[in-house]
Structure formats: structure tokens, C-alpha cells
């Protein structure tokens, strides 16, 4: 099963209906900087996170997150940083779920709440 992590200023009630309604666009300067820091470019010149293609619209960013039991930790790290800097929501729209930062581990391999608790 494939799960797509969608990031943006999403309407949470729309996510529950499997829709990605966006009242305002993401801050693309932050998106582009984080892609430079964490991403790669594939042979066709498109951005990837952890080897998975990234879909960028003017309003959201989406990337494969869980694929056949494998978790894309780079995509999680991107999402955590983007959420922290912009206040956007993270969602698995196809499965009607808002994803909370505590549900992601990122590159540290530890739950985000644990990592945050240790920062002085």
C-alpha cells in the first residue's frame, strides 16, 4: 500500500472528506530551501525526497511516505521542518488522516516529540 504525505495550509475538515482544499498557498521560498537541503534531483531534473518524486503545486507539496512497509524518513524530515517553519498541516489525504508531528520520526529515527523535548 502507498501512502502519500501531503503538506500545505490544508482545510482539516476537507481532509476528512479525502479532499485537499487549501485556503492559502505554501511559502514556496521555504519549500525550495528545504528541498535544496534535503532533496535530490532525478535524471529528468525533478525533485525527490529519499528517492521518491515530489509533486509540487502552488498550494501543496506531496511525496510518497509509506510504500510497502518502507518509511521515507527524508520525506518525514522535510515535512517536520516545513510544518515547524510554516505552521502547515501534514495529511494522508487519500486515507482521511491528519498527520501530527508526533507521528513522524524524521532523520533522527526517534518520535518528533521526544526530539523536541530534549532541545534546551
Secondary structure by P-SEA (a helix, b strand, c coil): cbbbbbbccccaaaaaacccccccccaaaaaaaaaaaccccccccccccccbbbbbcccccccccccccccaaaaaaaaaaaaaacbbbbcccccccccccccccccccccaaaaaaacc
